[in-house]
Amino acid sequence: MAGEQIRDRYDAFFSSEFMPLIRHDQTQGAPERLAYANEFAAFQLGQINVKLGRLIELMEQRDKVPV
């Protein structure tokens, strides 16, 4: 149950536009910003991968349909 809540929070967080993390009117240090940017990029690439996979499936199904 708690795992689903965390996953939902991450999905909502990473599905929005990229915005550097700012806490208490200060940006984080370079290592933290880099780690966050890498996580964001990895999430977005995963989303692209899922969508392209679905597109390929649809194209393959279309090719199998007799004319």
mmCIF file of the N, C-alpha and C atoms, coordinates in Angstrom:
data_MODEL
# 
_entry.id   MODEL 
# 
loop_
_atom_site.group_PDB 
_atom_site.id 
_atom_site.type_symbol 
_atom_site.label_atom_id 
_atom_site.label_alt_id 
_atom_site.label_comp_id 
_atom_site.label_asym_id 
_atom_site.label_entity_id 
_atom_site.label_seq_id 
_atom_site.pdbx_PDB_ins_code 
_atom_site.Cartn_x 
_atom_site.Cartn_y 
_atom_site.Cartn_z 
_atom_site.occupancy 
_atom_site.B_iso_or_equiv 
_atom_site.pdbx_formal_charge 
_atom_site.auth_seq_id 
_atom_site.auth_comp_id 
_atom_site.auth_asym_id 
_atom_site.auth_atom_id 
_atom_site.pdbx_PDB_model_num 
ATOM 1   N N  . MET A 1 1  ? 0.838  -1.196 0.000   1.00 0.00 ? 1  MET A N  1 
ATOM 2   C CA . MET A 1 1  ? 0.000  0.000  0.000   1.00 0.00 ? 1  MET A CA 1 
ATOM 3   C C  . MET A 1 1  ? 0.877  1.251  0.000   1.00 0.00 ? 1  MET A C  1 
ATOM 4   N N  . ALA A 1 2  ? 1.848  1.308  0.920   1.00 0.00 ? 2  ALA A N  1 
ATOM 5   C CA . ALA A 1 2  ? 2.713  2.491  0.985   1.00 0.00 ? 2  ALA A CA 1 
ATOM 6   C C  . ALA A 1 2  ? 3.572  2.605  -0.273  1.00 0.00 ? 2  ALA A C  1 
ATOM 7   N N  . GLY A 1 3  ? 3.973  1.447  -0.816  1.00 0.00 ? 3  GLY A N  1 
ATOM 8   C CA . GLY A 1 3  ? 4.770  1.451  -2.039  1.00 0.00 ? 3  GLY A CA 1 
ATOM 9   C C  . GLY A 1 3  ? 4.020  2.064  -3.209  1.00 0.00 ? 3  GLY A C  1 
ATOM 10  N N  . GLU A 1 4  ? 2.712  1.808  -3.282  1.00 0.00 ? 4  GLU A N  1 
ATOM 11  C CA . GLU A 1 4  ? 1.897  2.378  -4.352  1.00 0.00 ? 4  GLU A CA 1 
ATOM 12  C C  . GLU A 1 4  ? 1.792  3.894  -4.214  1.00 0.00 ? 4  GLU A C  1 
ATOM 13  N N  . GLN A 1 5  ? 1.677  4.367  -2.989  1.00 0.00 ? 5  GLN A N  1 
ATOM 14  C CA . GLN A 1 5  ? 1.596  5.814  -2.755  1.00 0.00 ? 5  GLN A CA 1 
ATOM 15  C C  . GLN A 1 5  ? 2.886  6.495  -3.175  1.00 0.00 ? 5  GLN A C  1 
ATOM 16  N N  . ILE A 1 6  ? 4.004  5.881  -2.846  1.00 0.00 ? 6  ILE A N  1 
ATOM 17  C CA . ILE A 1 6  ? 5.300  6.448  -3.223  1.00 0.00 ? 6  ILE A CA 1 
ATOM 18  C C  . ILE A 1 6  ? 5.440  6.453  -4.741  1.00 0.00 ? 6  ILE A C  1 
ATOM 19  N N  . ARG A 1 7  ? 5.052  5.335  -5.368  1.00 0.00 ? 7  ARG A N  1 
ATOM 20  C CA . ARG A 1 7  ? 5.147  5.260  -6.828  1.00 0.00 ? 7  ARG A CA 1 
ATOM 21  C C  . ARG A 1 7  ? 4.248  6.297  -7.488  1.00 0.00 ? 7  ARG A C  1 
ATOM 22  N N  . ASP A 1 8  ? 3.039  6.472  -6.979  1.00 0.00 ? 8  ASP A N  1 
ATOM 23  C CA . ASP A 1 8  ? 2.134  7.484  -7.522  1.00 0.00 ? 8  ASP A CA 1 
ATOM 24  C C  . ASP A 1 8  ? 2.728  8.877  -7.398  1.00 0.00 ? 8  ASP A C  1 
ATOM 25  N N  . ARG A 1 9  ? 3.373  9.146  -6.258  1.00 0.00 ? 9  ARG A N  1 
ATOM 26  C CA . ARG A 1 9  ? 3.984  10.458 -6.042  1.00 0.00 ? 9  ARG A CA 1 
ATOM 27  C C  . ARG A 1 9  ? 5.130  10.680 -7.032  1.00 0.00 ? 9  ARG A C  1 
ATOM 28  N N  . TYR A 1 10 ? 5.960  9.644  -7.234  1.00 0.00 ? 10 TYR A N  1 
ATOM 29  C CA . TYR A 1 10 ? 7.055  9.765  -8.192  1.00 0.00 ? 10 TYR A CA 1 
ATOM 30  C C  . TYR A 1 10 ? 6.531  9.922  -9.613  1.00 0.00 ? 10 TYR A C  1 
ATOM 31  N N  . ASP A 1 11 ? 5.497  9.155  -9.980  1.00 0.00 ? 11 ASP A N  1 
ATOM 32  C CA . ASP A 1 11 ? 4.926  9.287  -11.323 1.00 0.00 ? 11 ASP A CA 1 
ATOM 33  C C  . ASP A 1 11 ? 4.421  10.702 -11.566 1.00 0.00 ? 11 ASP A C  1 
ATOM 34  N N  . ALA A 1 12 ? 3.724  11.264 -10.583 1.00 0.00 ? 12 ALA A N  1 
ATOM 35  C CA . ALA A 1 12 ? 3.213  12.629 -10.728 1.00 0.00 ? 12 ALA A CA 1 
ATOM 36  C C  . ALA A 1 12 ? 4.365  13.635 -10.807 1.00 0.00 ? 12 ALA A C  1 
ATOM 37  N N  . PHE A 1 13 ? 5.380  13.412 -9.995  1.00 0.00 ? 13 PHE A N  1 
ATOM 38  C CA . PHE A 1 13 ? 6.520  14.319 -9.935  1.00 0.00 ? 13 PHE A CA 1 
ATOM 39  C C  . PHE A 1 13 ? 7.298  14.320 -11.246 1.00 0.00 ? 13 PHE A C  1 
ATOM 40  N N  . PHE A 1 14 ? 7.606  13.126 -11.772 1.00 0.00 ? 14 PHE A N  1 
ATOM 41  C CA . PHE A 1 14 ? 8.443  13.040 -12.963 1.00 0.00 ? 14 PHE A CA 1 
ATOM 42  C C  . PHE A 1 14 ? 7.657  13.252 -14.251 1.00 0.00 ? 14 PHE A C  1 
ATOM 43  N N  . SER A 1 15 ? 6.348  13.138 -14.218 1.00 0.00 ? 15 SER A N  1 
ATOM 44  C CA . SER A 1 15 ? 5.585  13.344 -15.447 1.00 0.00 ? 15 SER A CA 1 
ATOM 45  C C  . SER A 1 15 ? 5.360  14.830 -15.743 1.00 0.00 ? 15 SER A C  1 
ATOM 46  N N  . SER A 1 16 ? 5.640  15.685 -14.784 1.00 0.00 ? 16 SER A N  1 
ATOM 47  C CA . SER A 1 16 ? 5.512  17.122 -15.027 1.00 0.00 ? 16 SER A CA 1 
ATOM 48  C C  . SER A 1 16 ? 6.797  17.645 -15.680 1.00 0.00 ? 16 SER A C  1 
ATOM 49  N N  . GLU A 1 17 ? 6.777  18.880 -16.082 1.00 0.00 ? 17 GLU A N  1 
ATOM 50  C CA . GLU A 1 17 ? 7.952  19.490 -16.704 1.00 0.00 ? 17 GLU A CA 1 
ATOM 51  C C  . GLU A 1 17 ? 9.126  19.491 -15.724 1.00 0.00 ? 17 GLU A C  1 
ATOM 52  N N  . PHE A 1 18 ? 10.337 19.385 -16.259 1.00 0.00 ? 18 PHE A N  1 
ATOM 53  C CA . PHE A 1 18 ? 11.532 19.405 -15.421 1.00 0.00 ? 18 PHE A CA 1 
ATOM 54  C C  . PHE A 1 18 ? 11.678 20.760 -14.744 1.00 0.00 ? 18 PHE A C  1 
ATOM 55  N N  . MET A 1 19 ? 11.912 20.733 -13.467 1.00 0.00 ? 19 MET A N  1 
ATOM 56  C CA . MET A 1 19 ? 12.140 21.952 -12.694 1.00 0.00 ? 19 MET A CA 1 
ATOM 57  C C  . MET A 1 19 ? 13.182 21.633 -11.634 1.00 0.00 ? 19 MET A C  1 
ATOM 58  N N  . PRO A 1 20 ? 14.283 22.360 -11.610 1.00 0.00 ? 20 PRO A N  1 
ATOM 59  C CA . PRO A 1 20 ? 15.297 22.095 -10.587 1.00 0.00 ? 20 PRO A CA 1 
ATOM 60  C C  . PRO A 1 20 ? 14.688 22.174 -9.185  1.00 0.00 ? 20 PRO A C  1 
ATOM 61  N N  . LEU A 1 21 ? 15.174 21.305 -8.324  1.00 0.00 ? 21 LEU A N  1 
ATOM 62  C CA . LEU A 1 21 ? 14.676 21.304 -6.957  1.00 0.00 ? 21 LEU A CA 1 
ATOM 63  C C  . LEU A 1 21 ? 15.211 22.507 -6.198  1.00 0.00 ? 21 LEU A C  1 
ATOM 64  N N  . ILE A 1 22 ? 14.323 23.253 -5.614  1.00 0.00 ? 22 ILE A N  1 
ATOM 65  C CA . ILE A 1 22 ? 14.713 24.417 -4.816  1.00 0.00 ? 22 ILE A CA 1 
ATOM 66  C C  . ILE A 1 22 ? 14.069 24.263 -3.446  1.00 0.00 ? 22 ILE A C  1 
ATOM 67  N N  . ARG A 1 23 ? 14.878 24.311 -2.419  1.00 0.00 ? 23 ARG A N  1 
ATOM 68  C CA . ARG A 1 23 ? 14.367 24.190 -1.058  1.00 0.00 ? 23 ARG A CA 1 
ATOM 69  C C  . ARG A 1 23 ? 14.851 25.386 -0.249  1.00 0.00 ? 23 ARG A C  1 
ATOM 70  N N  . HIS A 1 24 ? 13.946 25.975 0.442   1.00 0.00 ? 24 HIS A N  1 
ATOM 71  C CA . HIS A 1 24 ? 14.269 27.109 1.308   1.00 0.00 ? 24 HIS A CA 1 
ATOM 72  C C  . HIS A 1 24 ? 14.985 28.213 0.529   1.00 0.00 ? 24 HIS A C  1 
ATOM 73  N N  . ASP A 1 25 ? 14.514 28.466 -0.688  1.00 0.00 ? 25 ASP A N  1 
ATOM 74  C CA . ASP A 1 25 ? 15.054 29.507 -1.565  1.00 0.00 ? 25 ASP A CA 1 
ATOM 75  C C  . ASP A 1 25 ? 16.526 29.303 -1.908  1.00 0.00 ? 25 ASP A C  1 
ATOM 76  N N  . GLN A 1 26 ? 16.997 28.052 -1.831  1.00 0.00 ? 26 GLN A N  1 
ATOM 77  C CA . GLN A 1 26 ? 18.372 27.750 -2.212  1.00 0.00 ? 26 GLN A CA 1 
ATOM 78  C C  . GLN A 1 26 ? 18.357 26.538 -3.132  1.00 0.00 ? 26 GLN A C  1 
ATOM 79  N N  . THR A 1 27 ? 19.209 26.583 -4.143  1.00 0.00 ? 27 THR A N  1 
ATOM 80  C CA . THR A 1 27 ? 19.337 25.406 -4.985  1.00 0.00 ? 27 THR A CA 1 
ATOM 81  C C  . THR A 1 27 ? 20.236 24.395 -4.290  1.00 0.00 ? 27 THR A C  1 
ATOM 82  N N  . GLN A 1 28 ? 20.118 23.154 -4.690  1.00 0.00 ? 28 GLN A N  1 
ATOM 83  C CA . GLN A 1 28 ? 20.971 22.122 -4.114  1.00 0.00 ? 28 GLN A CA 1 
ATOM 84  C C  . GLN A 1 28 ? 22.350 22.184 -4.738  1.00 0.00 ? 28 GLN A C  1 
ATOM 85  N N  . GLY A 1 29 ? 23.263 21.424 -4.178  1.00 0.00 ? 29 GLY A N  1 
ATOM 86  C CA . GLY A 1 29 ? 24.608 21.356 -4.723  1.00 0.00 ? 29 GLY A CA 1 
ATOM 87  C C  . GLY A 1 29 ? 24.612 20.635 -6.057  1.00 0.00 ? 29 GLY A C  1 
ATOM 88  N N  . ALA A 1 30 ? 25.717 20.763 -6.766  1.00 0.00 ? 30 ALA A N  1 
ATOM 89  C CA . ALA A 1 30 ? 25.826 20.170 -8.098  1.00 0.00 ? 30 ALA A CA 1 
ATOM 90  C C  . ALA A 1 30 ? 25.593 18.662 -8.104  1.00 0.00 ? 30 ALA A C  1 
ATOM 91  N N  . PRO A 1 31 ? 26.141 17.879 -7.174  1.00 0.00 ? 31 PRO A N  1 
ATOM 92  C CA . PRO A 1 31 ? 25.896 16.431 -7.210  1.00 0.00 ? 31 PRO A CA 1 
ATOM 93  C C  . PRO A 1 31 ? 24.412 16.072 -7.064  1.00 0.00 ? 31 PRO A C  1 
ATOM 94  N N  . GLU A 1 32 ? 23.706 16.786 -6.208  1.00 0.00 ? 32 GLU A N  1 
ATOM 95  C CA . GLU A 1 32 ? 22.281 16.516 -6.018  1.00 0.00 ? 32 GLU A CA 1 
ATOM 96  C C  . GLU A 1 32 ? 21.482 16.909 -7.253  1.00 0.00 ? 32 GLU A C  1 
ATOM 97  N N  . ARG A 1 33 ? 21.816 18.046 -7.848  1.00 0.00 ? 33 ARG A N  1 
ATOM 98  C CA . ARG A 1 33 ? 21.122 18.482 -9.063  1.00 0.00 ? 33 ARG A CA 1 
ATOM 99  C C  . ARG A 1 33 ? 21.370 17.509 -10.206 1.00 0.00 ? 33 ARG A C  1 
ATOM 100 N N  . LEU A 1 34 ? 22.603 17.039 -10.331 1.00 0.00 ? 34 LEU A N  1 
ATOM 101 C CA . LEU A 1 34 ? 22.943 16.087 -11.383 1.00 0.00 ? 34 LEU A CA 1 
ATOM 102 C C  . LEU A 1 34 ? 22.198 14.767 -11.183 1.00 0.00 ? 34 LEU A C  1 
ATOM 103 N N  . ALA A 1 35 ? 22.133 14.293 -9.960  1.00 0.00 ? 35 ALA A N  1 
ATOM 104 C CA . ALA A 1 35 ? 21.414 13.047 -9.675  1.00 0.00 ? 35 ALA A CA 1 
ATOM 105 C C  . ALA A 1 35 ? 19.934 13.196 -10.015 1.00 0.00 ? 35 ALA A C  1 
ATOM 106 N N  . TYR A 1 36 ? 19.334 14.311 -9.643  1.00 0.00 ? 36 TYR A N  1 
ATOM 107 C CA . TYR A 1 36 ? 17.924 14.551 -9.938  1.00 0.00 ? 36 TYR A CA 1 
ATOM 108 C C  . TYR A 1 36 ? 17.693 14.632 -11.440 1.00 0.00 ? 36 TYR A C  1 
ATOM 109 N N  . ALA A 1 37 ? 18.564 15.344 -12.150 1.00 0.00 ? 37 ALA A N  1 
ATOM 110 C CA . ALA A 1 37 ? 18.421 15.465 -13.603 1.00 0.00 ? 37 ALA A CA 1 
ATOM 111 C C  . ALA A 1 37 ? 18.564 14.106 -14.271 1.00 0.00 ? 37 ALA A C  1 
ATOM 112 N N  . ASN A 1 38 ? 19.478 13.282 -13.781 1.00 0.00 ? 38 ASN A N  1 
ATOM 113 C CA . ASN A 1 38 ? 19.644 11.937 -14.336 1.00 0.00 ? 38 ASN A CA 1 
ATOM 114 C C  . ASN A 1 38 ? 18.406 11.088 -14.098 1.00 0.00 ? 38 ASN A C  1 
ATOM 115 N N  . GLU A 1 39 ? 17.831 11.160 -12.913 1.00 0.00 ? 39 GLU A N  1 
ATOM 116 C CA . GLU A 1 39 ? 16.609 10.412 -12.622 1.00 0.00 ? 39 GLU A CA 1 
ATOM 117 C C  . GLU A 1 39 ? 15.470 10.877 -13.525 1.00 0.00 ? 39 GLU A C  1 
ATOM 118 N N  . PHE A 1 40 ? 15.347 12.172 -13.700 1.00 0.00 ? 40 PHE A N  1 
ATOM 119 C CA . PHE A 1 40 ? 14.295 12.718 -14.547 1.00 0.00 ? 40 PHE A CA 1 
ATOM 120 C C  . PHE A 1 40 ? 14.477 12.241 -15.985 1.00 0.00 ? 40 PHE A C  1 
ATOM 121 N N  . ALA A 1 41 ? 15.704 12.307 -16.495 1.00 0.00 ? 41 ALA A N  1 
ATOM 122 C CA . ALA A 1 41 ? 15.980 11.877 -17.866 1.00 0.00 ? 41 ALA A CA 1 
ATOM 123 C C  . ALA A 1 41 ? 15.701 10.386 -18.024 1.00 0.00 ? 41 ALA A C  1 
ATOM 124 N N  . ALA A 1 42 ? 16.104 9.585  -17.047 1.00 0.00 ? 42 ALA A N  1 
ATOM 125 C CA . ALA A 1 42 ? 15.867 8.142  -17.118 1.00 0.00 ? 42 ALA A CA 1 
ATOM 126 C C  . ALA A 1 42 ? 14.371 7.845  -17.137 1.00 0.00 ? 42 ALA A C  1 
ATOM 127 N N  . PHE A 1 43 ? 13.603 8.548  -16.334 1.00 0.00 ? 43 PHE A N  1 
ATOM 128 C CA . PHE A 1 43 ? 12.154 8.348  -16.314 1.00 0.00 ? 43 PHE A CA 1 
ATOM 129 C C  . PHE A 1 43 ? 11.552 8.699  -17.668 1.00 0.00 ? 43 PHE A C  1 
ATOM 130 N N  . GLN A 1 44 ? 11.958 9.829  -18.227 1.00 0.00 ? 44 GLN A N  1 
ATOM 131 C CA . GLN A 1 44 ? 11.417 10.252 -19.521 1.00 0.00 ? 44 GLN A CA 1 
ATOM 132 C C  . GLN A 1 44 ? 11.803 9.277  -20.627 1.00 0.00 ? 44 GLN A C  1 
ATOM 133 N N  . LEU A 1 45 ? 13.019 8.768  -20.605 1.00 0.00 ? 45 LEU A N  1 
ATOM 134 C CA . LEU A 1 45 ? 13.432 7.780  -21.603 1.00 0.00 ? 45 LEU A CA 1 
ATOM 135 C C  . LEU A 1 45 ? 12.617 6.500  -21.463 1.00 0.00 ? 45 LEU A C  1 
ATOM 136 N N  . GLY A 1 46 ? 12.322 6.116  -20.232 1.00 0.00 ? 46 GLY A N  1 
ATOM 137 C CA . GLY A 1 46 ? 11.478 4.949  -20.015 1.00 0.00 ? 46 GLY A CA 1 
ATOM 138 C C  . GLY A 1 46 ? 10.093 5.143  -20.594 1.00 0.00 ? 46 GLY A C  1 
ATOM 139 N N  . GLN A 1 47 ? 9.540  6.349  -20.435 1.00 0.00 ? 47 GLN A N  1 
ATOM 140 C CA . GLN A 1 47 ? 8.221  6.643  -20.989 1.00 0.00 ? 47 GLN A CA 1 
ATOM 141 C C  . GLN A 1 47 ? 8.249  6.590  -22.515 1.00 0.00 ? 47 GLN A C  1 
ATOM 142 N N  . ILE A 1 48 ? 9.307  7.114  -23.109 1.00 0.00 ? 48 ILE A N  1 
ATOM 143 C CA . ILE A 1 48 ? 9.459  7.061  -24.569 1.00 0.00 ? 48 ILE A CA 1 
ATOM 144 C C  . ILE A 1 48 ? 9.552  5.611  -25.018 1.00 0.00 ? 48 ILE A C  1 
ATOM 145 N N  . ASN A 1 49 ? 10.307 4.803  -24.296 1.00 0.00 ? 49 ASN A N  1 
ATOM 146 C CA . ASN A 1 49 ? 10.468 3.396  -24.628 1.00 0.00 ? 49 ASN A CA 1 
ATOM 147 C C  . ASN A 1 49 ? 9.123  2.671  -24.605 1.00 0.00 ? 49 ASN A C  1 
ATOM 148 N N  . VAL A 1 50 ? 8.313  2.927  -23.603 1.00 0.00 ? 50 VAL A N  1 
ATOM 149 C CA . VAL A 1 50 ? 6.995  2.295  -23.496 1.00 0.00 ? 50 VAL A CA 1 
ATOM 150 C C  . VAL A 1 50 ? 6.118  2.701  -24.683 1.00 0.00 ? 50 VAL A C  1 
ATOM 151 N N  . LYS A 1 51 ? 6.105  3.983  -24.993 1.00 0.00 ? 51 LYS A N  1 
ATOM 152 C CA . LYS A 1 51 ? 5.264  4.463  -26.091 1.00 0.00 ? 51 LYS A CA 1 
ATOM 153 C C  . LYS A 1 51 ? 5.733  3.936  -27.444 1.00 0.00 ? 51 LYS A C  1 
ATOM 154 N N  . LEU A 1 52 ? 7.036  3.893  -27.660 1.00 0.00 ? 52 LEU A N  1 
ATOM 155 C CA . LEU A 1 52 ? 7.542  3.351  -28.916 1.00 0.00 ? 52 LEU A CA 1 
ATOM 156 C C  . LEU A 1 52 ? 7.250  1.860  -29.022 1.00 0.00 ? 52 LEU A C  1 
ATOM 157 N N  . GLY A 1 53 ? 7.349  1.156  -27.911 1.00 0.00 ? 53 GLY A N  1 
ATOM 158 C CA . GLY A 1 53 ? 7.019  -0.268 -27.916 1.00 0.00 ? 53 GLY A CA 1 
ATOM 159 C C  . GLY A 1 53 ? 5.578  -0.491 -28.310 1.00 0.00 ? 53 GLY A C  1 
ATOM 160 N N  . ARG A 1 54 ? 4.692  0.312  -27.776 1.00 0.00 ? 54 ARG A N  1 
ATOM 161 C CA . ARG A 1 54 ? 3.266  0.202  -28.119 1.00 0.00 ? 54 ARG A CA 1 
ATOM 162 C C  . ARG A 1 54 ? 3.037  0.551  -29.594 1.00 0.00 ? 54 ARG A C  1 
ATOM 163 N N  . LEU A 1 55 ? 3.721  1.570  -30.082 1.00 0.00 ? 55 LEU A N  1 
ATOM 164 C CA . LEU A 1 55 ? 3.599  1.954  -31.490 1.00 0.00 ? 55 LEU A CA 1 
ATOM 165 C C  . LEU A 1 55 ? 4.059  0.816  -32.399 1.00 0.00 ? 55 LEU A C  1 
ATOM 166 N N  . ILE A 1 56 ? 5.148  0.188  -32.061 1.00 0.00 ? 56 ILE A N  1 
ATOM 167 C CA . ILE A 1 56 ? 5.655  -0.932 -32.854 1.00 0.00 ? 56 ILE A CA 1 
ATOM 168 C C  . ILE A 1 56 ? 4.658  -2.085 -32.849 1.00 0.00 ? 56 ILE A C  1 
ATOM 169 N N  . GLU A 1 57 ? 4.072  -2.373 -31.680 1.00 0.00 ? 57 GLU A N  1 
ATOM 170 C CA . GLU A 1 57 ? 3.058  -3.429 -31.601 1.00 0.00 ? 57 GLU A CA 1 
ATOM 171 C C  . GLU A 1 57 ? 1.884  -3.128 -32.528 1.00 0.00 ? 57 GLU A C  1 
ATOM 172 N N  . LEU A 1 58 ? 1.413  -1.893 -32.514 1.00 0.00 ? 58 LEU A N  1 
ATOM 173 C CA . LEU A 1 58 ? 0.295  -1.517 -33.373 1.00 0.00 ? 58 LEU A CA 1 
ATOM 174 C C  . LEU A 1 58 ? 0.650  -1.632 -34.847 1.00 0.00 ? 58 LEU A C  1 
ATOM 175 N N  . MET A 1 59 ? 1.857  -1.239 -35.205 1.00 0.00 ? 59 MET A N  1 
ATOM 176 C CA . MET A 1 59 ? 2.286  -1.331 -36.600 1.00 0.00 ? 59 MET A CA 1 
ATOM 177 C C  . MET A 1 59 ? 2.403  -2.793 -37.028 1.00 0.00 ? 59 MET A C  1 
ATOM 178 N N  . GLU A 1 60 ? 2.905  -3.656 -36.148 1.00 0.00 ? 60 GLU A N  1 
ATOM 179 C CA . GLU A 1 60 ? 3.005  -5.074 -36.473 1.00 0.00 ? 60 GLU A CA 1 
ATOM 180 C C  . GLU A 1 60 ? 1.631  -5.699 -36.630 1.00 0.00 ? 60 GLU A C  1 
ATOM 181 N N  . GLN A 1 61 ? 0.677  -5.302 -35.784 1.00 0.00 ? 61 GLN A N  1 
ATOM 182 C CA . GLN A 1 61 ? -0.673 -5.825 -35.903 1.00 0.00 ? 61 GLN A CA 1 
ATOM 183 C C  . GLN A 1 61 ? -1.299 -5.374 -37.214 1.00 0.00 ? 61 GLN A C  1 
ATOM 184 N N  . ARG A 1 62 ? -1.058 -4.140 -37.595 1.00 0.00 ? 62 ARG A N  1 
ATOM 185 C CA . ARG A 1 62 ? -1.598 -3.611 -38.848 1.00 0.00 ? 62 ARG A CA 1 
ATOM 186 C C  . ARG A 1 62 ? -1.039 -4.388 -40.037 1.00 0.00 ? 62 ARG A C  1 
ATOM 187 N N  . ASP A 1 63 ? 0.231  -4.744 -39.972 1.00 0.00 ? 63 ASP A N  1 
ATOM 188 C CA . ASP A 1 63 ? 0.857  -5.479 -41.073 1.00 0.00 ? 63 ASP A CA 1 
ATOM 189 C C  . ASP A 1 63 ? 0.316  -6.905 -41.187 1.00 0.00 ? 63 ASP A C  1 
ATOM 190 N N  . LYS A 1 64 ? -0.189 -7.470 -40.111 1.00 0.00 ? 64 LYS A N  1 
ATOM 191 C CA . LYS A 1 64 ? -0.702 -8.842 -40.125 1.00 0.00 ? 64 LYS A CA 1 
ATOM 192 C C  . LYS A 1 64 ? -2.132 -8.918 -40.645 1.00 0.00 ? 64 LYS A C  1 
ATOM 193 N N  . VAL A 1 65 ? -2.840 -7.809 -40.676 1.00 0.00 ? 65 VAL A N  1 
ATOM 194 C CA . VAL A 1 65 ? -4.238 -7.805 -41.129 1.00 0.00 ? 65 VAL A CA 1 
ATOM 195 C C  . VAL A 1 65 ? -4.263 -7.986 -42.648 1.00 0.00 ? 65 VAL A C  1 
ATOM 196 N N  . PRO A 1 66 ? -5.016 -8.985 -43.141 1.00 0.00 ? 66 PRO A N  1 
ATOM 197 C CA . PRO A 1 66 ? -5.097 -9.159 -44.598 1.00 0.00 ? 66 PRO A CA 1 
ATOM 198 C C  . PRO A 1 66 ? -5.828 -7.995 -45.259 1.00 0.00 ? 66 PRO A C  1 
ATOM 199 N N  . VAL A 1 67 ? -5.379 -7.640 -46.414 1.00 0.00 ? 67 VAL A N  1 
ATOM 200 C CA . VAL A 1 67 ? -5.950 -6.493 -47.134 1.00 0.00 ? 67 VAL A CA 1 
ATOM 201 C C  . VAL A 1 67 ? -7.209 -6.856 -47.849 1.00 0.00 ? 67 VAL A C  1 
# 
